[in-house]
Amino acid sequence: MKVFFVIGEQASKSLSPLIFNHWFKKYHIKAKYSFLEVTKKNFKSEIVKKLNNKNTQGLNVTIPFKKDIIKYLDNKNVHAQKIGAVNCVTVGKKIKGTNTDWLGYLSSIKQEKINKNKNILILGFGGASQAIYYGFLFKGYKNVSVFNRSKKAINIRGINKYTKDYSLINSYLIKSDLIINTTPTNPLNKKQTNLIKKTTIISDIVYQPKETSFLKEFKLNKKIYGISMLIEQAIPCFKLWFGFVPVVDEVLTKKIYKKIK
């Protein structure tokens, strides 16, 4: 039987097994998708063991190993190279890595039809955030700013600059049209939250709980929930593994929303 899994420090909380196993059953694919929870200490030994298993066909990578996985790949596609992070791995004669996070996020906001001249703020700059930032640049968005607690270099698509400090964020909040929180907490204080327009779209990539501490602060704004990105990033990964696009049907949707609070 073909084996797939998600690897991460809190992989047991991931809904990826639910999503992929639903598709395996729906399309009569003889495969099993599980989780592998590891620490930074045993990541190397566990990933080597799994990659050498003849039944392993693919895996997803989550926090905090989207960069660490790269050294175990034979190659990575152009998107993964430019982002510097991998979340989807195909295992065959060669071990290939790609990044579908950027596709997942852009698909999750597609219905909002956000103009490419709108002001977009990204809060935090980890692996998923870098992918989202790359996606916006790849699609030609012009006004995308990244804020992070510590100063980090941004080296994506030929851009060489640094993340902005939160002490400078107020003027950006006032004119923002879309704010994306990629951190596990709420990085804004009450005063900063009050600067944001009611027409600004608020997004959080954390999907458990559905209504994060960040999203709870915005009673009147349009919200984009993290579960949308999770589902949408899984679709291109499944297509890479099996050659066709899976359907997100009503049964799967109900299964997912039963799991998130």
VOBA-1610 file (N, C-alpha, C; in pm, whole numbers, padded with zeros to 5 digits, always signed):
BEGIN
Met+00083-00120+00000Met+00000+00000+00000Met+00087+00126+00000Lys+00046+00224-00080Lys+00119+00350-00085Lys+00101+00426+00047Val+00210+00487+00092Val+00208+00558+00220Val+00237+00706+00199Phe+00154+00789+00261Phe+00171+00935+00261Phe+00156+00983+00405Phe+00215+01097+00436Phe+00202+01148+00573Phe+00235+01297+00579Val+00198+01357+00692Val+00237+01495+00721Val+00334+01489+00838Ile+00443+01564+00829Ile+00545+01565+00934Ile+00557+01705+00993Gly+00564+01710+01127Gly+00577+01838+01194Gly+00580+01819+01345Glu+00603+01928+01417Glu+00608+01919+01563Glu+00471+01894+01625Gln+00367+01942+01558Gln+00231+01918+01608Gln+00146+01855+01497Ala+00205+01760+01428Ala+00139+01697+01314Ala+00011+01623+01352Ser+00000+01580+01477Ser-00119+01506+01521Ser-00244+01594+01518Lys-00224+01726+01517Lys-00338+01819+01513Lys-00380+01854+01370Ser-00302+01808+01274Ser-00330+01841+01134Ser-00456+01771+01082Leu-00528+01840+00996Leu-00646+01781+00931Leu-00612+01722+00794Ser-00484+01726+00758Ser-00444+01669+00629Ser-00478+01521+00615Pro-00458+01438+00720Pro-00499+01298+00707Pro-00647+01282+00675Leu-00730+01361+00738Leu-00875+01355+00712Leu-00903+01387+00565Ile-00840+01492+00514Ile-00865+01538+00377Ile-00818+01434+00274Phe-00692+01391+00288Phe-00637+01299+00188Phe-00700+01160+00196Asn-00727+01111+00316Asn-00790+00979+00328Asn-00932+00980+00271His-01000+01094+00281His-01132+01107+00218His-01119+01092+00066Trp-01020+01159+00009Trp-01000+01151-00136Trp-00956+01011-00178Phe-00871+00947-00098Phe-00828+00811-00131Phe-00949+00717-00139Lys-01038+00730-00043Lys-01158+00645-00041Lys-01250+00679-00158Lys-01269+00809-00182Lys-01359+00855-00288Lys-01315+00806-00426Tyr-01183+00807-00449Tyr-01130+00771-00581Tyr-01071+00630-00585His-01099+00551-00483His-01056+00410-00479His-00905+00395-00497Ile-00833+00479-00426Ile-00686+00474-00430Ile-00636+00391-00311Lys-00555+00290-00340Lys-00503+00206-00233Lys-00383+00274-00167Ala-00415+00360-00072Ala-00312+00437-00004Ala-00361+00477+00135Lys-00267+00511+00220Lys-00300+00556+00355Lys-00220+00682+00386Tyr-00287+00778+00449Tyr-00222+00904+00487Tyr-00228+00916+00639Ser-00112+00937+00702Ser-00106+00947+00848Ser-00025+01069+00889Phe+00002+01081+01017Phe+00086+01191+01065Phe+00211+01137+01132Leu+00317+01216+01128Leu+00442+01180+01196Leu+00485+01302+01277Glu+00469+01290+01408Glu+00504+01402+01496Glu+00647+01386+01542Val+00729+01485+01516Val+00871+01479+01549Val+00916+01607+01617Thr+01035+01601+01675Thr+01097+01720+01734Thr+01219+01756+01650Lys+01281+01866+01682Lys+01401+01905+01608Lys+01514+01804+01630Lys+01510+01736+01744Lys+01614+01639+01776Lys+01606+01513+01690Asn+01483+01466+01667Asn+01472+01338+01593Asn+01420+01354+01451Phe+01408+01478+01404Phe+01359+01500+01267Phe+01446+01428+01165Lys+01577+01442+01176Lys+01669+01383+01077Lys+01654+01231+01070Ser+01659+01164+01185Ser+01651+01018+01185Ser+01517+00968+01132Glu+01409+01037+01168Glu+01275+00995+01127Glu+01251+01018+00978Ile+01296+01132+00927Ile+01271+01163+00786Ile+01354+01071+00695Val+01476+01041+00736Val+01561+00950+00657Val+01497+00811+00653Lys+01448+00767+00767Lys+01382+00636+00776Lys+01260+00630+00683Lys+01180+00734+00687Lys+01058+00736+00606Lys+01088+00747+00456Leu+01185+00829+00420Leu+01219+00847+00279Leu+01280+00720+00219Asn+01341+00638+00304Asn+01400+00512+00258Asn+01301+00396+00256Asn+01181+00421+00307Asn+01076+00319+00306Asn+01020+00309+00164Lys+01024+00191+00104Lys+00982+00174-00035Lys+00834+00206-00058Asn+00754+00207+00049Asn+00611+00236+00035Asn+00579+00385+00038Thr+00673+00465+00086Thr+00651+00609+00094Thr+00645+00670-00045Gln+00535+00738-00074Gln+00515+00799-00206Gln+00514+00953-00200Gly+00482+01006-00082Gly+00477+01151-00070Gly+00451+01196+00072Leu+00476+01323+00098Leu+00451+01378+00230Leu+00429+01528+00224Asn+00363+01576+00327Asn+00348+01720+00347Asn+00432+01760+00468Val+00485+01879+00464Val+00572+01928+00571Val+00509+02050+00634Thr+00502+02049+00767Thr+00445+02163+00838Thr+00545+02217+00939Ile+00502+02313+01017Ile+00588+02384+01112Ile+00662+02286+01203Pro+00795+02305+01224Pro+00882+02412+01172Pro+00985+02361+01072Phe+00947+02263+00988Phe+01046+02191+00908Phe+01041+02220+00757Lys+00974+02327+00717Lys+00960+02354+00574Lys+01091+02395+00507Lys+01187+02441+00587Lys+01320+02470+00535Lys+01414+02351+00556Asp+01400+02286+00671Asp+01488+02172+00706Asp+01476+02058+00605Ile+01359+02038+00548Ile+01337+01927+00456Ile+01418+01939+00328Ile+01456+02061+00292Ile+01520+02087+00163Ile+01649+02006+00143Lys+01727+01989+00249Lys+01855+01917+00235Lys+01837+01768+00202Tyr+01716+01716+00217Tyr+01690+01575+00189Tyr+01630+01553+00050Leu+01616+01661-00028Leu+01556+01652-00161Leu+01662+01639-00269Asp+01627+01570-00377Asp+01714+01565-00494Asp+01699+01692-00576Asn+01578+01744-00581Asn+01556+01871-00648Asn+01425+01934-00600Lys+01410+02061-00629Lys+01288+02133-00595Lys+01251+02222-00713Asn+01122+02247-00732Asn+01081+02326-00848Asn+01110+02474-00827Val+01087+02552-00930Val+01126+02693-00929Val+01057+02772-00818His+00932+02738-00787His+00859+02810-00682His+00923+02783-00545Ala+00952+02658-00518Ala+01015+02623-00390Ala+01153+02686-00378Gln+01225+02692-00489Gln+01358+02754-00489Gln+01349+02900-00450Lys+01254+02970-00509Lys+01243+03114-00485Lys+01184+03146-00347Ile+01098+03058-00297Ile+01039+03079-00164Ile+01137+03038-00055Gly+01212+02931-00082Gly+01306+02881+00017Gly+01240+02794+00122Ala+01123+02738+00088Ala+01051+02651+00180Ala+00970+02550+00099Val+00956+02429+00153Val+00884+02321+00084Val+00777+02264+00176Asn+00656+02246+00124Asn+00550+02185+00204Asn+00495+02057+00142Cys+00538+02026+00018Cys+00486+01908-00051Cys+00602+01834-00118Val+00614+01706-00087Val+00726+01625-00137Val+00673+01501-00209Thr+00728+01474-00326Thr+00696+01354-00402Thr+00816+01260-00396Val+00791+01134-00359Val+00899+01037-00343Val+00888+00930-00451Gly+00992+00922-00533Gly+00998+00821-00639Gly+01143+00786-00661Lys+01184+00777-00787Lys+01326+00755-00816Lys+01408+00871-00761Lys+01345+00989-00765Lys+01406+01107-00705Lys+01307+01167-00605Ile+01361+01238-00507Ile+01277+01302-00406Ile+01264+01450-00446Lys+01142+01488-00481Lys+01118+01622-00535Lys+01031+01705-00441Gly+01068+01831-00426Gly+00993+01920-00338Gly+00931+02037-00412Thr+00815+02079-00365Thr+00752+02199-00419Thr+00683+02273-00305Asn+00627+02387-00339Asn+00552+02464-00241Asn+00414+02495-00298Thr+00311+02448-00228Thr+00173+02474-00272Thr+00102+02571-00179Asp+00172+02619-00075Asp+00110+02713+00020Asp+00065+02842-00051Trp+00149+02891-00142Trp+00115+03017-00209Trp-00007+02999-00298Leu-00016+02884-00365Leu-00133+02855-00448Leu-00257+02842-00360Gly-00239+02776-00246Gly-00351+02756-00154Gly-00406+02887-00102Tyr-00315+02977-00063Tyr-00364+03104-00008Tyr-00435+03188-00115Leu-00373+03200-00231Leu-00435+03281-00337Leu-00570+03224-00380Ser-00582+03093-00381Ser-00711+03030-00414Ser-00815+03060-00307Ser-00770+03069-00181Ser-00864+03092-00070Ser-00923+03232-00072Ile-00856+03326-00139Ile-00907+03464-00145Ile-00958+03502-00284Lys-00960+03405-00375Lys-00995+03430-00514Lys-01131+03499-00529Gln-01229+03454-00452Gln-01364+03509-00464Gln-01374+03655-00419Glu-01273+03702-00345Glu-01274+03842-00301Glu-01235+03939-00413Lys-01173+03887-00518Lys-01133+03967-00634Lys-01058+04094-00593Ile-00950+04073-00519Ile-00871+04184-00466Ile-00784+04245-00576Asn-00804+04372-00600Asn-00730+04445-00703Asn-00581+04444-00673Lys-00499+04438-00777Lys-00354+04427-00759Lys-00288+04555-00708Asn-00366+04663-00699Asn-00313+04787-00643Asn-00353+04807-00497Lys-00428+04713-00441Lys-00473+04725-00303Lys-00355+04708-00206Asn-00373+04762-00084Asn-00269+04755+00019Asn-00285+04630+00103Ile-00182+04546+00100Ile-00186+04417+00169Ile-00078+04413+00277Leu-00117+04371+00397Leu-00023+04356+00507Leu-00011+04209+00545Ile+00111+04162+00563Ile+00135+04027+00612Ile+00202+04040+00748Leu+00143+03977+00850Leu+00196+03982+00985Leu+00270+03851+01014Gly+00401+03861+01038Gly+00485+03743+01060Gly+00557+03704+00932Phe+00673+03636+00948Phe+00748+03597+00828Phe+00815+03461+00846Gly+00731+03360+00867Gly+00779+03221+00871Gly+00766+03158+00735Gly+00771+03024+00729Gly+00767+02953+00601Gly+00641+02979+00520Ala+00524+02972+00585Ala+00397+02994+00514Ala+00386+03139+00468Ser+00429+03231+00552Ser+00425+03373+00519Ser+00510+03404+00396Gln+00628+03344+00389Gln+00716+03366+00274Gln+00649+03318+00145Ala+00578+03206+00155Ala+00509+03152+00038Ala+00396+03245-00006Ile+00323+03299+00090Ile+00212+03390+00059Ile+00266+03518-00005Tyr+00373+03570+00051Tyr+00436+03692-00003Tyr+00481+03667-00147Tyr+00545+03553-00167Tyr+00590+03516-00302Tyr+00471+03510-00399Gly+00362+03450-00353Gly+00244+03437-00439Gly+00191+03570-00487Phe+00185+03666-00395Phe+00137+03799-00433Phe+00231+03864-00534Leu+00361+03851-00512Leu+00458+03910-00606Leu+00450+03840-00741Phe+00438+03709-00739Phe+00431+03630-00863Phe+00310+03671-00946Lys+00201+03704-00879Lys+00078+03743-00949Lys+00070+03893-00978Gly+00174+03967-00942Gly+00181+04108-00981Gly+00121+04209-00885Tyr+00098+04170-00759Tyr+00048+04266-00660Tyr+00160+04363-00624Lys+00126+04490-00614Lys+00230+04593-00603Lys+00255+04646-00462Asn+00155+04640-00376Asn+00168+04702-00244Asn+00152+04600-00131Val+00256+04520-00113Val+00254+04414-00011Val+00365+04443+00090Ser+00326+04459+00216Ser+00423+04489+00322Ser+00424+04378+00425Val+00543+04346+00476Val+00558+04237+00574Val+00613+04294+00705Phe+00543+04262+00816Phe+00586+04304+00949Phe+00621+04183+01032Asn+00731+04196+01110Asn+00776+04084+01192Asn+00838+04138+01320Arg+00829+04060+01428Arg+00884+04103+01558Arg+01035+04127+01551Ser+01104+04038+01482Ser+01248+04053+01464Ser+01277+04083+01317Lys+01386+04151+01292Lys+01423+04189+01156Lys+01468+04067+01077Lys+01402+04042+00964Lys+01437+03928+00880Lys+01459+03973+00736Ala+01556+03911+00672Ala+01583+03944+00532Ala+01477+03880+00443Ile+01433+03956+00342Ile+01341+03903+00241Ile+01418+03889+00111Asn+01440+03766+00070Asn+01513+03740-00055Asn+01425+03652-00144Ile+01326+03713-00204Ile+01229+03640-00285Ile+01209+03711-00419Arg+01214+03632-00527Arg+01194+03686-00662Arg+01284+03808-00690Gly+01408+03800-00648Gly+01504+03905-00677Gly+01492+04026-00586Ile+01402+04022-00488Ile+01385+04133-00395Ile+01479+04111-00277Asn+01554+04212-00243Asn+01643+04206-00129Asn+01612+04322-00035Lys+01531+04295+00067Lys+01499+04396+00166Lys+01469+04326+00297Tyr+01422+04402+00396Tyr+01396+04344+00527Tyr+01251+04365+00568Thr+01206+04279+00660Thr+01072+04296+00714Thr+01067+04427+00793Lys+00946+04481+00806Lys+00928+04606+00880Lys+00899+04576+01027Asp+00933+04672+01112Asp+00911+04658+01255Asp+00769+04703+01292Tyr+00710+04637+01392Tyr+00574+04670+01433Tyr+00559+04814+01483Ser+00668+04876+01524Ser+00661+05015+01570Ser+00621+05110+01456Leu+00632+05063+01332Leu+00601+05146+01215Leu+00466+05109+01150Ile+00391+05022+01214Ile+00277+04961+01145Ile+00151+05048+01138Asn+00136+05144+01227Asn+00008+05217+01237Asn-00041+05279+01107Ser+00046+05347+01036Ser+00005+05413+00911Ser-00034+05310+00805Tyr+00026+05192+00810Tyr-00007+05084+00716Tyr-00143+05023+00750Leu-00172+05012+00880Leu-00301+04957+00923Leu-00417+05044+00875Ile-00399+05174+00883Ile-00505+05268+00847Ile-00547+05253+00701Lys-00450+05232+00613Lys-00482+05225+00469Lys-00491+05081+00414Ser-00484+04982+00502Ser-00483+04842+00457Ser-00618+04799+00399Asp-00612+04712+00298Asp-00732+04653+00237Asp-00744+04505+00270Leu-00630+04441+00299Leu-00627+04301+00338Leu-00513+04283+00438Ile-00547+04223+00553Ile-00445+04194+00655Ile-00443+04044+00679Ile-00324+03985+00668Ile-00307+03840+00683Ile-00220+03811+00804Asn-00277+03746+00903Asn-00199+03706+01019Asn-00143+03566+00998Thr-00011+03554+00999Thr+00052+03422+00982Thr+00121+03378+01110Thr+00096+03450+01220Thr+00155+03414+01349Thr+00055+03330+01430Pro+00101+03256+01532Pro+00009+03173+01611Pro-00074+03251+01713Thr-00047+03381+01728Thr-00119+03463+01826Thr-00173+03589+01758Asn-00221+03683+01838Asn-00264+03813+01784Asn-00150+03913+01804Pro-00083+03956+01697Pro+00032+04045+01712Pro-00004+04193+01729Leu-00133+04226+01721Leu-00175+04366+01731Leu-00238+04395+01867Asn-00214+04515+01919Asn-00281+04555+02042Asn-00416+04622+02009Lys-00493+04651+02111Lys-00628+04705+02092Lys-00626+04837+02015Lys-00532+04923+02048Lys-00521+05053+01982Lys-00496+05035+01833Gln-00409+04943+01798Gln-00378+04917+01657Gln-00499+04857+01584Thr-00568+04767+01652Thr-00688+04705+01594Thr-00792+04810+01558Asn-00806+04910+01643Asn-00906+05015+01622Asn-00874+05107+01504Leu-00751+05101+01455Leu-00712+05184+01340Leu-00761+05125+01207Ile-00801+05000+01209Ile-00833+04928+01086Ile-00976+04956+01039Lys-00990+04984+00910Lys-01121+05013+00851Lys-01213+04891+00859Lys-01342+04919+00863Lys-01441+04809+00865Lys-01449+04740+00729Thr-01396+04805+00626Thr-01398+04746+00491Thr-01275+04659+00464Thr-01178+04661+00557Thr-01057+04580+00541Thr-01090+04432+00560Ile-01041+04349+00470Ile-01061+04204+00483Ile-00956+04149+00580Ile-01002+04068+00675Ile-00914+04013+00778Ile-00897+03863+00757Ser-00771+03819+00757Ser-00741+03679+00727Ser-00643+03623+00829Asp-00664+03495+00864Asp-00571+03425+00953Asp-00546+03288+00894Ile-00420+03245+00888Ile-00392+03115+00827Ile-00400+03000+00929Val-00411+03034+01058Val-00435+02931+01160Val-00579+02883+01146Tyr-00601+02752+01145Tyr-00738+02702+01124Tyr-00798+02633+01246Gln-00719+02619+01352Gln-00770+02556+01474Gln-00731+02639+01594Pro-00824+02716+01657Pro-00968+02717+01630Pro-01002+02800+01506Lys-01124+02783+01457Lys-01167+02858+01339Lys-01163+03007+01367Glu-01218+03047+01479Glu-01221+03189+01518Glu-01103+03213+01611Thr-00989+03251+01555Thr-00868+03271+01635Thr-00879+03398+01720Ser-00786+03415+01812Ser-00785+03535+01897Ser-00772+03660+01811Phe-00702+03649+01699Phe-00687+03761+01606Phe-00821+03793+01539Leu-00886+03692+01484Leu-01012+03713+01412Leu-01123+03762+01505Lys-01121+03720+01630Lys-01225+03761+01726Lys-01231+03911+01747Glu-01120+03979+01721Glu-01115+04124+01741Glu-01194+04201+01636Phe-01234+04134+01530Phe-01299+04203+01419Phe-01442+04152+01401Lys-01535+04225+01460Lys-01676+04182+01460Lys-01746+04215+01329Leu-01706+04324+01264Leu-01779+04374+01147Leu-01708+04351+01014Asn-01582+04313+01020Asn-01505+04296+00896Asn-01533+04161+00829Lys-01513+04158+00698Lys-01515+04032+00624Lys-01393+03950+00667Lys-01414+03819+00693Lys-01306+03734+00741Lys-01279+03618+00644Ile-01151+03581+00634Ile-01112+03462+00559Ile-01045+03368+00658Tyr-01103+03249+00673Tyr-01056+03155+00775Tyr-00944+03066+00721Gly-00858+03023+00815Gly-00740+02945+00779Gly-00769+02811+00714Ile-00885+02754+00743Ile-00917+02623+00687Ile-00924+02627+00534Ser-00960+02742+00479Ser-00967+02756+00333Ser-00832+02733+00269Met-00727+02790+00329Met-00592+02772+00275Met-00548+02627+00285Leu-00578+02562+00399Leu-00539+02422+00417Leu-00596+02335+00306Ile-00725+02351+00280Ile-00791+02271+00176Ile-00733+02302+00039Glu-00718+02431+00009Glu-00673+02472-00124Glu-00529+02433-00152Gln-00442+02432-00049Gln-00303+02391-00075Gln-00291+02241-00093Ala-00388+02166-00040Ala-00386+02019-00055Ala-00421+01976-00198Ile-00503+02055-00266Ile-00549+02018-00401Ile-00434+02005-00501Pro-00346+02108-00516Pro-00234+02092-00611Pro-00135+01983-00570Cys-00126+01957-00440Cys-00037+01851-00392Cys-00092+01714-00435Phe-00221+01695-00416Phe-00286+01570-00461Phe-00268+01553-00612Lys-00283+01662-00687Lys-00268+01655-00833Lys-00126+01614-00872Leu-00027+01664-00799Leu+00112+01624-00825Leu+00131+01474-00805Trp+00068+01420-00704Trp+00085+01279-00671Trp+00006+01185-00763Phe-00114+01230-00804Phe-00203+01138-00875Phe-00247+01184-01014Gly-00213+01307-01053Gly-00236+01350-01190Gly-00374+01406-01221Phe-00458+01425-01120Phe-00587+01487-01144Phe-00630+01569-01023Val-00726+01658-01045Val-00771+01750-00939Val-00886+01687-00860Pro-00871+01672-00730Pro-00979+01615-00648Pro-01089+01717-00621Val-01207+01667-00593Val-01322+01754-00566Val-01339+01770-00415Val-01359+01894-00373Val-01393+01921-00233Val-01545+01913-00223Asp-01596+01795-00191Asp-01741+01774-00191Asp-01802+01810-00056Glu-01933+01802-00050Glu-02007+01839+00071Glu-01973+01748+00189Val-01950+01621+00159Val-01917+01525+00265Val-01785+01563+00332Leu-01684+01595+00251Leu-01554+01636+00304Leu-01567+01765+00384Thr-01639+01861+00330Thr-01658+01989+00398Thr-01720+01968+00536Lys-01821+01883+00545Lys-01887+01856+00673Lys-01791+01789+00771Lys-01710+01697+00721Lys-01611+01628+00805Lys-01514+01729+00866Ile-01467+01820+00783Ile-01369+01920+00827Ile-01428+02012+00932Tyr-01547+02064+00906Tyr-01606+02161+00999Tyr-01654+02097+01129Lys-01667+01966+01131Lys-01696+01897+01257Lys-01574+01896+01347Lys-01457+01900+01284Lys-01330+01890+01357Lys-01281+02024+01412Ile-01318+02133+01344Ile-01270+02264+01390Ile-01379+02333+01471Lys-01338+02402+01575Lys-01435+02466+01665Lys-01451+02613+01631
//
